[in-house]
Amino acid sequence: MSTTAGNLHLSLHDIQRFGPDPLNTFKANLVKVEERIVSACRRAGRDPRSVRLLPITKTVPAHILRLAFDAGIRNFGENRIQEAAGKRRVLGALPVEWTIVGHLQTNKVKYLTRFASAFHALDSLRLADLLNTRLERESRLLDVYVQVNTSGEESKFGLEPDALLPFIETLHQFPHLRPRGLMTIAPLSQDTERIRPCFRLLRRLRDEAVKRNPAIKELSMGMSSDFEQAIKDGADVVRVGQAIFGRRPTPDTDYWPNVVKR
Ligand SMILES: *Cc1c(COP(=O)(O)O)cnc(C)c1O
């Protein structure tokens, strides 16, 4: 069974996941998320224009992403480089930016540097060096956010807070990387007592980091479950997937091994 929305063919599977009218669902969800961002800013006494929404499109298939584009989304945030590269091959003609927000293995650097405009998970000197070398070859620049493990939970990803300041001192060696700020993932929990310390720690680290490297200005923090809290604690970029595209079929542990404890 299938139906068409405009000239787009939706499979039964698409309809089960995204509903019969994904375009209008995405539009309505975007409006709701944007309203929540504005309210969170008001409550925090912040200018709503100071917070950027980065829609996270992982697991949303390429043909559905055309509808996300029609809904007005121009920046696709993906966790996995191969998934992103595959979608980009299909959607190459769409004028969108691609942001990679997930851990990158060093052997996959070349895929990212071909097309991504930003990377939110820089967490090692070796990765910085490899990215810079490739970017130089491609004559490209890449916006980078340094990922910090603020939860203290056992995790492979993100620098330890103590390692951050020495790390950012080295970034000037890599002229093709444009440092923009810091990124973190709080534990996926409803408990603000567990989330807040992570956001606050990232903010304190940024306040220190910016003294040494004035480009490290922004905080990329907050997801569907905690972006309002993140805005309260100073987020400049919120990375929101499920509140726009609906529940993901894949468990979060696929993306954050060891980090997720509900
Ligand atoms: C998936 C993902 C998000 C968004 O999570 P949602 O629950 O879909 O809002 C944010 N940041 C990163 C690094 C992600 O992988």
The ligand as an SDF file (V2000), in Angstrom:
LIG
                    3D

 15 15  0  0  0  0  0  0  0  0999 V2000
   20.5010   12.5370   17.5490 C   0  0  0  0  0  0  0  0  0  0  0  0
   21.2940   13.6380   18.1260 C   0  0  0  0  0  0  0  0  0  0  0  0
   20.6710   14.7950   18.6140 C   0  0  0  0  0  0  0  0  0  0  0  0
   19.1790   15.0070   18.5930 C   0  0  0  0  0  0  0  0  0  0  0  0
   18.5210   14.1450   19.4700 O   0  0  0  0  0  0  0  0  0  0  0  0
   16.9100   14.1940   19.4990 P   0  0  0  0  0  0  0  0  0  0  0  0
   16.5450   13.3800   20.6620 O   0  0  0  0  0  0  0  0  0  0  0  0
   16.4800   13.5810   18.1970 O   0  0  0  0  0  0  0  0  0  0  0  0
   16.5280   15.6040   19.5630 O   0  0  0  0  0  0  0  0  0  0  0  0
   21.4880   15.7930   19.1350 C   0  0  0  0  0  0  0  0  0  0  0  0
   22.8300   15.6670   19.1820 N   0  0  0  0  0  0  0  0  0  0  0  0
   23.4520   14.5720   18.7100 C   0  0  0  0  0  0  0  0  0  0  0  0
   24.9240   14.4790   18.8180 C   0  0  0  0  0  0  0  0  0  0  0  0
   22.7080   13.5190   18.1620 C   0  0  0  0  0  0  0  0  0  0  0  0
   23.3350   12.4330   17.7020 O   0  0  0  0  0  0  0  0  0  0  0  0
  1  2  1  0
  2  3  1  0
  2 14  2  0
  3  4  1  0
  3 10  2  0
  4  5  1  0
  5  6  1  0
  6  7  2  0
  6  8  1  0
  6  9  1  0
 10 11  1  0
 11 12  2  0
 12 13  1  0
 12 14  1  0
 14 15  1  0
M  END
$$$$
